[in-house]
């Protein structure tokens, strides 16, 4: 079989956020956002080993230091946004799509896409990539 049957333009025409599993997108994005660090978003203390798994599965955990209850998306870019849209943004941006095209495909405004760019650029610098 020769050539690429589904090129990126064809995929962009038909692939939408509703095709993605919200939970799996969230788990993958937590890896990007937090790297290997699981800390309380309130007091910034590291979580104990037995709570890390729940944190990275986006399940509720409580901080032994300050007592706050939270999950992996608390106080992050994901806390009030659709994780599938952000996951799709990451895929499209990584494959060279313009901000305008990403906004069209995801249904997210152009200024929000620019904001995502700024946030993910910051995360790359912070994580040393």
C-alpha contacts under 8 A as a table, 3 or more apart, distances in Angstrom:
res1	aa1	res2	aa2	distance
4	X	7	X	6.00
6	X	10	X	6.07
6	X	11	X	6.44
7	X	10	X	5.47
7	X	11	X	6.39
8	X	11	X	5.04
8	X	12	X	6.03
9	X	12	X	5.04
9	X	13	X	6.36
10	X	13	X	5.20
10	X	14	X	6.73
11	X	14	X	5.48
11	X	15	X	5.55
12	X	15	X	5.50
12	X	16	X	7.78
12	X	105	X	6.82
13	X	105	X	7.63
15	X	19	X	6.83
16	X	19	X	5.70
16	X	20	X	7.70
16	X	88	X	7.97
16	X	105	X	6.78
16	X	106	X	6.75
17	X	20	X	5.59
17	X	84	X	5.36
17	X	85	X	5.60
17	X	88	X	6.66
17	X	106	X	6.57
18	X	21	X	7.77
18	X	84	X	7.48
20	X	25	X	7.21
20	X	84	X	5.95
21	X	24	X	5.47
21	X	25	X	6.14
21	X	84	X	7.13
22	X	25	X	5.15
22	X	26	X	6.16
22	X	82	X	7.77
22	X	83	X	6.09
22	X	84	X	5.59
23	X	26	X	5.11
23	X	27	X	6.34
24	X	27	X	5.15
24	X	28	X	6.29
25	X	28	X	5.27
25	X	29	X	6.09
25	X	83	X	5.89
25	X	84	X	5.75
25	X	87	X	6.02
26	X	29	X	5.09
26	X	30	X	6.10
26	X	58	X	7.50
26	X	78	X	7.89
26	X	83	X	5.53
26	X	84	X	7.57
27	X	30	X	5.17
27	X	31	X	6.74
27	X	56	X	6.41
27	X	57	X	5.91
27	X	58	X	6.77
28	X	31	X	5.33
28	X	32	X	6.78
29	X	32	X	5.00
29	X	33	X	6.08
29	X	83	X	7.65
29	X	87	X	6.86
30	X	33	X	5.02
30	X	34	X	5.77
30	X	35	X	7.53
30	X	56	X	6.40
30	X	58	X	7.99
30	X	72	X	6.55
30	X	73	X	7.20
31	X	34	X	5.51
31	X	35	X	5.05
31	X	36	X	7.10
31	X	56	X	7.40
32	X	35	X	5.53
33	X	123	X	7.01
34	X	37	X	5.41
34	X	38	X	6.63
35	X	127	X	7.28
37	X	46	X	7.44
38	X	46	X	5.89
38	X	47	X	5.76
38	X	52	X	6.06
38	X	55	X	6.95
38	X	56	X	7.75
38	X	72	X	7.99
39	X	44	X	5.34
39	X	45	X	5.34
39	X	46	X	4.15
39	X	47	X	5.32
40	X	43	X	5.70
40	X	44	X	4.71
40	X	45	X	5.50
40	X	46	X	6.36
40	X	47	X	6.70
40	X	63	X	6.29
40	X	70	X	7.75
41	X	44	X	5.48
41	X	70	X	7.85
41	X	74	X	6.80
41	X	75	X	6.39
42	X	66	X	7.83
42	X	68	X	7.33
43	X	65	X	7.74
43	X	66	X	6.61
45	X	65	X	7.23
47	X	51	X	6.12
47	X	52	X	6.18
47	X	63	X	6.95
47	X	64	X	7.90
48	X	51	X	5.51
48	X	52	X	6.54
49	X	52	X	5.28
49	X	53	X	7.59
50	X	53	X	6.59
50	X	54	X	7.91
51	X	54	X	5.46
51	X	55	X	6.25
51	X	61	X	6.56
52	X	55	X	4.98
52	X	56	X	6.22
53	X	56	X	5.28
53	X	57	X	6.20
54	X	57	X	4.97
54	X	58	X	6.20
54	X	59	X	5.03
54	X	60	X	6.92
54	X	61	X	6.81
55	X	58	X	5.06
55	X	59	X	5.65
55	X	60	X	6.86
55	X	61	X	6.53
55	X	71	X	5.61
55	X	72	X	5.04
56	X	59	X	7.50
56	X	72	X	6.03
57	X	72	X	7.50
58	X	71	X	5.23
58	X	72	X	4.83
58	X	73	X	6.82
59	X	71	X	5.45
59	X	72	X	7.21
60	X	69	X	6.57
60	X	70	X	5.35
60	X	71	X	4.62
60	X	72	X	7.93
61	X	69	X	5.61
61	X	70	X	5.60
61	X	71	X	6.01
62	X	67	X	5.88
62	X	68	X	5.53
62	X	69	X	4.24
62	X	70	X	6.33
63	X	66	X	5.69
63	X	67	X	4.81
63	X	68	X	5.48
63	X	69	X	6.47
64	X	67	X	5.57
70	X	74	X	5.89
71	X	74	X	5.50
73	X	76	X	5.40
73	X	77	X	7.53
73	X	78	X	5.49
73	X	79	X	5.10
74	X	78	X	7.69
74	X	79	X	5.48
75	X	78	X	7.89
75	X	79	X	6.00
76	X	79	X	5.39
77	X	80	X	7.12
77	X	81	X	7.04
78	X	81	X	5.11
78	X	82	X	6.95
78	X	83	X	6.12
78	X	86	X	7.93
81	X	85	X	7.86
81	X	86	X	7.83
82	X	85	X	5.47
82	X	86	X	6.74
83	X	86	X	5.12
83	X	87	X	6.01
84	X	87	X	4.96
84	X	88	X	5.95
85	X	88	X	5.10
85	X	89	X	5.98
85	X	106	X	5.85
85	X	108	X	7.80
86	X	89	X	4.83
86	X	90	X	6.22
87	X	90	X	5.13
87	X	91	X	6.37
88	X	91	X	5.02
88	X	92	X	6.06
88	X	106	X	7.25
89	X	92	X	5.18
89	X	93	X	5.89
89	X	102	X	6.45
89	X	106	X	7.19
89	X	113	X	7.86
90	X	93	X	5.22
90	X	94	X	5.91
91	X	94	X	5.15
91	X	95	X	6.29
92	X	95	X	5.06
92	X	96	X	6.48
92	X	97	X	5.46
92	X	102	X	6.59
93	X	96	X	5.25
93	X	97	X	5.35
93	X	98	X	7.16
93	X	99	X	7.82
93	X	102	X	7.49
94	X	97	X	7.59
97	X	101	X	6.24
97	X	102	X	6.39
98	X	101	X	5.25
98	X	102	X	6.17
99	X	102	X	5.05
99	X	103	X	6.07
99	X	110	X	6.49
99	X	113	X	6.23
99	X	114	X	7.07
100	X	103	X	5.19
100	X	104	X	6.31
100	X	110	X	6.27
101	X	104	X	5.02
101	X	105	X	6.16
102	X	105	X	5.14
102	X	106	X	5.94
102	X	108	X	7.83
102	X	113	X	7.44
103	X	106	X	5.38
103	X	107	X	5.47
103	X	108	X	4.89
103	X	109	X	5.52
103	X	110	X	5.48
103	X	113	X	6.51
104	X	107	X	5.41
104	X	108	X	7.15
108	X	112	X	6.50
108	X	113	X	6.81
109	X	112	X	5.26
109	X	113	X	6.40
110	X	113	X	5.04
110	X	114	X	6.30
111	X	114	X	5.02
111	X	115	X	6.17
112	X	115	X	4.83
112	X	116	X	6.17
113	X	116	X	4.96
113	X	117	X	6.27
114	X	117	X	4.99
114	X	118	X	6.35
115	X	118	X	5.10
115	X	119	X	6.20
116	X	119	X	5.06
116	X	120	X	6.03
117	X	120	X	5.32
117	X	121	X	5.96
118	X	121	X	5.14
118	X	122	X	6.19
119	X	122	X	5.09
119	X	123	X	6.27
120	X	123	X	4.87
120	X	124	X	6.18
121	X	124	X	5.19
121	X	125	X	6.40
122	X	125	X	5.18
122	X	126	X	6.03
123	X	126	X	4.93
123	X	127	X	5.87
124	X	127	X	5.20
124	X	128	X	6.01
124	X	129	X	5.08
125	X	128	X	5.09
125	X	129	X	6.08
126	X	129	X	7.84
